[in-house]
């Protein structure tokens, strides 16, 4: 029983920000793209005391992706492709994978390119052209 209490207290302490530092949600709400991505991951995985909520994950990913976070962009592509939290839309999935692959660090690019290419094979030439056009027109906010 003491071990359980210790583990619960340790988990609660780890979930709290250091004294004087805003919480993850406060930082995300204030526009911190990294905090938005992390909050999205927490909603997607049901971590840090949050209930699993793909729609909420997508909302936070979108805010982060719009600011140029390549991992949030790839995560949006995954959610669009799987239809979790967003309507299944492979044109949107491809668009976000293209944007992410074009801006990701070299060491992460291969995985994102694989995801991009795995969606592209299911698109018509017109759909692929639309995704490419949307990706070209995208600008960070």
Buried (B, 14 or more C-beta within 10 A) or exposed (E): EEEEEEEEEEEEEEEEEEEEEEEBBEBBBEEBBBBBBBBBBBBBEEEBEBEBBBEBBBBBBBBBBBBBBBBBBBBBBBBBBEEBBBEEBBBBBBBBBBBBBBBBEEEBBEEBBEBBEEBBEEBEEEBBEBBBEBBEEBEEE
